[in-house]
Amino acid sequence: MTGDDICKKLDEMSHHGEKLENLLKNAVELLHESEPAFHWTGIYELSTGEVLRLGPFIGAPTEHVFISVGKGICGSAIADRCNKNIPDVTLEENYLACSTSTKSELVILIRKGDTIFAQIDIDSHDHNAFNPQIERKVEKVAEWLADAYATVQKH
């Protein structure tokens, strides 16, 4: 399933009145099912106080329900205001281990302009699991979700 396919499904759900929390849950499910290398897929929302809060996810439970900005790959993505594609997490000094099975991680910001709402975090048990096509697929979904967040924020 491509990023466009996932966005079309989310469009259909949105037009049927799904709330943001259900759209986030469905986005996680659709992304997770789209790639066999996705072993943990979730969304961390940026809350007040510069803390990421775990939202919907699929995969093993994690102790990292709250992550401070700047901590780990997820917190660094917010602090640096950029996406992170980490081919080998063991080489990262700032890595917060959720699972010893995780070998690579992809973090894509959900943002509109300078406003960061959240991020999509994906872990894989494979090294170098996230090629440019996969990265672009997740970016497409993040762009769609950013529009959904922006719409909710206006109301």
Beta strands, then each sheet from edge to edge (+ up, - down):
strand 1: 40-47
strand 2: 51-58
strand 3: 66-68
strand 4: 84-86
strand 5: 104-112
strand 6: 115-124
sheet 1: 3+ 2- 1+ 6- 5+ 4-
end
